[in-house]
Each structure stands twice: as C-alpha cells, then as structure tokens.
Amino acid sequence: MVILRRIIEQSWIKPNIVTVVLWPLSLMYRLLFGLRSMLYASGVISSYKAPVPVLVVGNLTVGGTGKTPLVIHLVETLRGFGFNPGVISRGYGGSASAYPYVVTTDSPVDECGDEPALIVSRTAVPMVVGPDRRASIEALLALTAIDIVISDDGLQHLALQRDLEICLMDSTSPLVNNFLLPAGPYREALSRLKTVDLIVDHGVDNDSDLRFAMNLSPSAPRPVSPEAGFSQQFPAEFSFHAVAGIGNPSRFFNTCRTLGYTFSEHRFPDHHPFSKDDIDFAGETVLMTEKDAVKCQNFAQSEHWYLPVDATLSAKFDGALKARLTKLN
C-alpha cells in the first residue's frame, strides 16, 4: 500500500502512465462531487448553519500547504479585531475514545492530533476536534463564550455552512498535474478559486489584486523538551540531522538551507507517530518541525530541537479580512 501511494504521488508531481490509468476514476470523482454539491446547493441534502459566523480555512489539494501557521495567524488577528474565536478540526492523526474532543494544553497528542495540539499550544484558543463538525461547534459553544468559529480544513465539507472561505495555495511546490483525485492531487478544480472570499498564496513575495502573499518566518531553534530550558544555544555551526514528518518536508529542509545550516535529511510521512528511536542518532543534534516536536516532548533529550515558524501576511490581507467580517454584521 505504501509503495502504491508513492507511485501515485509521483504521478501527481509529474503526469505519467499512472495518470492515464487513473483518469477515468478522476472523471467519476468529478461527477459525484458535482452531484453532491448540487444536492447541497438545492437543499435536497440539508446543511448546518451555526449561530455564530464560521470561517473555513482549506485548500484544493491533498498534502501540506502551511495551513496550521495560517490558522494560528488568524486566531491572533481575530483577537486583535476584538473577536473571541474558537477552532474546530477533524483532528487527523488523533484517536480519542470519544468525540467531540476538547483540546487543552494537557491533551495527549495521540488523542487530539498533532496540528490541534500545536494550535492550542501556541494560542490557548478554545478548540474541539471530531469528525462531526456540527457536534464540534455545539460543544465549542457550550464550552466558552466565542463569537466566531475557525474551521481548520473543511473547504469541501458542504454539510457545514460557512460565512467566509479562505483558500490556501502553495507556490513553494508548484504542481504540473492539475487533475482531480486520484489521477491528480486536487480535491476540487481550480475554478473553485472564483467562489472563495480570500486566496492566500504561500511562497509568493507580493500581494496581487486577487491573492495575498504568505511566507513562513523562522525564529531561533528551541529545545523540544519542556525541561531543557532556554539557556543553551542551538549549535548551528555544526552539521545535524533534520527531521520532518509533515505534508511537504522539502519546505522545512529548504528553510534550513536558507538559514545556512548543514544537515542530513530524514523524511517521514505526514502525521507520523514519532517514537524515541525515530529521532535517536547516537546523541547527535536533531532539528525538527514544530508540528513534529509536540509529539516528541515526552522522550526528547537535550540534543533535540525544533524550528518555530510564523505565518507572515500583509496588512492588506488583514484589512481585506476585516472588511469581509464587517459585512457579516
């Protein structure tokens, strides 16, 4: 199964014979998705309208695009606007015994998922995860006084009505294959961009009329273990092991190169459940992503570090977001 997945993903990067073989399935996917969308739009299938505004953050493709740093940025930005946001997520990678599941700073990562754990760790935002987004929103509203919900992912989840849609595109990994699943990596056609409220383009330097640039700005590496403290300094002058279990590991490695680091790459699948052995290199220095670090805190040693990143967007984006939120009132 793993080998088959890799073969298909290679065809997503550059079309080949596998693309041709899978194209009929993509056509079927397009027809079924279009029918489903029409049934929701016509009211034949009902959808849930939350009592507070819902802002959906999603993407058109399978894989990582930098969505978690964007959600963290949105939480902080909305608070700056005077909102009390809450966040819901599917909680992919988590396996709680019951849903909806309230995420706290003490929640085990294997229960809530790595991305929710990171979002709450960074922002302390009220957050609930679960497959039923309606149940998650209702649990969130019962938990605390919030006045807007951020749905982490869910652009294609039509059972949830939304007031604003933000679509994140990733220009750091341009795709040649624009087919829908499974012949290509797209969940929806590019024409979907015409219907969203805001388009964020990860990896672009400047805003355009229709898109807003987003980049990830790294900070100084920090120890993974909470007990390590911040007195020690990351040995950037030496070679180390760079570990990434995210949707786009190349992005992390490229950032490390930009910082002038010398390292060996170690790639893991997205949402990989790290163990102590995965990051044990005989006491040698290890640098990992912040999303991976939340899964390694319980067994990390002094040689384990992570690289914090923040989503950087322009004041123009914040202004456009505020203008659309104002229209909701």
Secondary structure as the mmCIF struct_conf table of DSSP 4:
data_model
#
loop_
_struct_conf.conf_type_id
_struct_conf.id
_struct_conf.beg_label_comp_id
_struct_conf.beg_label_asym_id
_struct_conf.beg_label_seq_id
_struct_conf.end_label_comp_id
_struct_conf.end_label_asym_id
_struct_conf.end_label_seq_id
HELX_RH_AL_P HELX_RH_AL_P1 VAL A 2 ILE A 13
BEND BEND1 LYS A 14 LYS A 14
HELX_RH_AL_P HELX_RH_AL_P2 ILE A 17 SER A 42
TURN_TY1_P TURN_TY1_P1 GLY A 43 GLY A 43
BEND BEND2 VAL A 44 ILE A 45
STRN STRN1 TYR A 48 TYR A 48
BEND BEND3 PRO A 51 VAL A 52
STRN STRN2 VAL A 54 GLY A 58
BEND BEND4 LEU A 60 LEU A 60
STRN STRN3 THR A 61 THR A 61
BEND BEND5 VAL A 62 GLY A 63
BEND BEND6 GLY A 66 GLY A 66
HELX_RH_AL_P HELX_RH_AL_P3 LYS A 67 GLY A 80
TURN_TY1_P TURN_TY1_P2 PHE A 81 GLY A 82
STRN STRN4 PRO A 85 SER A 89
TURN_TY1_P TURN_TY1_P3 TYR A 92 GLY A 93
BEND BEND7 SER A 97 PRO A 100
STRN STRN5 TYR A 101 VAL A 103
TURN_TY1_P TURN_TY1_P4 THR A 105 ASP A 106
BEND BEND8 SER A 107 SER A 107
HELX_RH_AL_P HELX_RH_AL_P4 VAL A 109 CYS A 112
HELX_RH_AL_P HELX_RH_AL_P5 ASP A 114 THR A 123
STRN STRN6 MET A 127 VAL A 129
BEND BEND9 PRO A 131 PRO A 131
HELX_RH_AL_P HELX_RH_AL_P6 ARG A 133 LEU A 143
BEND BEND10 THR A 144 THR A 144
BEND BEND11 ASP A 147 ASP A 147
STRN STRN7 ILE A 148 ASP A 152
BEND BEND12 ASP A 153 ASP A 153
TURN_TY1_P TURN_TY1_P5 LEU A 155 GLN A 156
TURN_TY1_P TURN_TY1_P6 LEU A 158 ALA A 159
STRN STRN8 LEU A 160 LEU A 160
BEND BEND13 ASP A 163 ASP A 163
STRN STRN9 LEU A 164 ASP A 170
TURN_TY1_P TURN_TY1_P7 SER A 171 THR A 172
BEND BEND14 SER A 173 SER A 173
BEND BEND15 VAL A 176 VAL A 176
HELX_LH_PP_P HELX_LH_PP_P1 PHE A 179 PHE A 179
STRN STRN10 LEU A 180 LEU A 180
TURN_TY1_P TURN_TY1_P8 LEU A 181 ALA A 183
BEND BEND16 GLY A 184 PRO A 185
STRN STRN11 TYR A 186 TYR A 186
BEND BEND17 ARG A 187 GLU A 188
HELX_RH_3T_P HELX_RH_3T_P1 LEU A 190 LYS A 194
TURN_TY1_P TURN_TY1_P9 THR A 195 THR A 195
BEND BEND18 VAL A 196 ASP A 197
STRN STRN12 LEU A 198 HIS A 202
TURN_TY1_P TURN_TY1_P10 GLY A 203 GLY A 203
BEND BEND19 ASP A 205 ASN A 206
BEND BEND20 ASP A 209 LEU A 210
STRN STRN13 ARG A 211 PRO A 218
STRN STRN14 ARG A 222 PRO A 223
BEND BEND21 VAL A 224 SER A 225
TURN_TY1_P TURN_TY1_P11 PRO A 226 GLU A 227
BEND BEND22 ALA A 228 ALA A 228
BEND BEND23 PHE A 230 GLN A 232
TURN_TY1_P TURN_TY1_P12 ALA A 236 GLU A 237
BEND BEND24 PHE A 238 PHE A 238
STRN STRN15 PHE A 240 ALA A 244
BEND BEND25 ILE A 246 GLY A 247
HELX_RH_AL_P HELX_RH_AL_P7 PRO A 249 THR A 258
TURN_TY1_P TURN_TY1_P13 LEU A 259 GLY A 260
STRN STRN16 PHE A 263 ARG A 267
TURN_TY1_P TURN_TY1_P14 ASP A 270 HIS A 271
HELX_RH_3T_P HELX_RH_3T_P2 LYS A 276 ILE A 279
BEND BEND26 PHE A 281 PHE A 281
TURN_TY1_P TURN_TY1_P15 ALA A 282 GLY A 283
STRN STRN17 VAL A 286 THR A 289
HELX_RH_AL_P HELX_RH_AL_P8 GLU A 290 ALA A 293
TURN_TY1_P TURN_TY1_P16 VAL A 294 PHE A 299
TURN_TY1_P TURN_TY1_P17 SER A 302 GLU A 303
STRN STRN18 HIS A 304 LEU A 307
STRN STRN19 VAL A 309 LEU A 313
HELX_RH_AL_P HELX_RH_AL_P9 ALA A 315 LEU A 328
#
